[in-house]
Amino acid sequence: MPDGSPARAQGHTATFHPCAELFPLMEGEEFAALVADIKAHGLRMPIVTLDNAILDGRNRYRACIEAGVEIRTEKFAGPDPLAFVLSANLHRRHLNESQRAMIAAKLETMKHGGSRRGDQDANLRLDRDEAARMLNVSPRSVCSAAAVRAHGTPELVLRVERGEVAVSIAAKVAELPPEVQAKVAGENEATLRGVAKKTRRAQRERELADRTRRASEALGTKVYGVVYADPPWKYVTWSSDTGMDRAADNHYPTMEVDEIANYKVSAAKDCILFLWVTVPHLENAFKVMRSWGFAYKSACAWHKPVPAHGHWFPNRLELLLIGVRGDVPAPAKGEQPPQVLILPKGVHSEKPAAFAKMIETLYPNVPKVEMFARSPRPGWDVAGNEVESP
């Protein structure tokens, strides 16, 4: 395409300057509207060329071909092709921050900064901060865009360039395997965010399992990433004469708080604790949790349909406290189990199996131990006076 010469669109071909390819092509209704305007009014803004390549006007060039309209060109006469292209397109097109971040990520990977003519300073690269400044975005957004360009599937990259998906969300999706990206790339932002969090959480759970097993091998003794404990708390009865039939000591040996706090726990450096406690012993449970090396995080509750006796209220609740040490993944958003389960009582002190099942669902791969266990549990190691220790 000779610079400055008109040409009919039919059979016309052209090459594009690298700066021209920084911005995404128009598609769909937006491009159709441009074609209709050029067909009705002709090409009102000439296509700008540099070194016999289109510098600015790729979409107008395509629209002229589509509309069968004469193409007019003019040579670029300024000192800075990149600044010209950025200024022209940023003023002409309404791009959101994610789209601009994707352009900035392209800028930092160009073989030259585009701010020189011809081959001068051909090895110049823009650093991330400069690229971010030129596109008026944060370096963090450019970092996310670079991750999308490096690891995202073509469809995911295109959706960000079109302004359909935020670059921060796309960067999380880009961490997923390509087959997973391909499956969800067409979903809305909320779905993409949820899939990314769920998949990343599952990956972290597997990593925790691997760390726990490696720790056991290194120490020469088994440690656990999940500890499930139902300590035999000692209770004071109203009357030693009339209350002992309901006392825990009448059903199993109990332990003082200090005994429980000093109990040896085979917990890994990264571990989550699920600790059962009744409401009267809540303060003691925090003491035990700290003594075992865990920081309290949350709790769920077992609501019993039939209340038991209590000093202040009829006892309907037992609490399952959650403590964490080290790096342990919480449930992915939207995947959390219910905080209250309404379940009938079994034999004295027996806890519903649904809680152990909940833990298995949250941490399917992590080595688990049940302390103060009453019976073996498939897939778990158990320790207690009624079962053999692991």
HUFEN-V966215 format. One line per field, one symbol per residue. ss: DSSP state (~ for helix, > for strand, _ for the rest). psi: psi as a letter, one per 40 degrees, with the letter a starting at -180 (. if undefined). burial: I if it has 24 or more other C-alpha atoms within 12 Angstrom, else O. Layout:
ss = ???
psi = ???
burial = ???
This chain:
ss = ______>________>_~~~~~_____~~~~~~~~~~~~~~_____>>>>__>>>>_~~~~~~~~~~___>_>>>_____~~~~~~~~~~~~____~~~~~~~~~~~____________________~~~~~~~~___~~~~~~~~~~~~~__~~~~~~~~_____~~~~~~~____~~~~~~~____~~~~~~~~~~~~~~~~~~~~~~~~~~~~~~~____>>>>>>___>______________~~~____>_~~~~~_____>>>>>>>>>>>>~~~~~~~~~~~~~___>>>>>>>>>>>>>>______>>>>>>>>>>>______________>>>__________~~~~~~~~~~_____>>>>_________>>>>__>___
psi = hhheiiiidheiiiihidddediiiiibddddddddddddeihdhihhihffihdhfdddddddddefihhhiiiheiegddddddddddddighidddddddddddeeidieeeiibehfdehihidddddddefiiddddddddddddeiiddddddddeedhidddddddeeiiddddddedeiiddddddddddddddddddddddddddddddeeihiiehhhhgigihihidhedeeddeiddedihiiidddddehhhghidhihhhhiiiddeddddddddddefihhdaiiihhhdhiiiiddihheiiihihiihahhhiiiheeiiidhhhiiibihehihedddddddddgdehhiihifidiihheiiihieeiii.
burial = IOIOOOIOOOOOOIOIIIIIIIIIIIOOOOOOOIIOOIOOOOIOOIIIIIIIIIIIIIIIIIIIIIIIIIIIIIOIOOOOIIIIIIOOIIOOOOIOIIIIIIIIIIIIIIOIIIIOOOOOOOOOOIOIOOIIIIIIIIIIIIIIIIIIIOOIIOIIIIIIIIIIIIIIIIIIIIIIOOOOIOOIIIIOIOOIIIIIIIIIIIIIIOIIIOIIIOIOOOOOOOIIIIIIIIIIIIIOOOOOOOOOOOIOOOOOOIOOIOOIIOIOIIIIIIIIIIIIIIIOIOOIIIIIIIOIIIIIOOIIIIIOOOOOOOOOOOOIIIIIIIIIIOOIIIIOOOOOOOOOIOOOOOOOIIIIOOIIOOIIOIIIIIIIIIIIIIOOOOOIIIIIOOOOOO
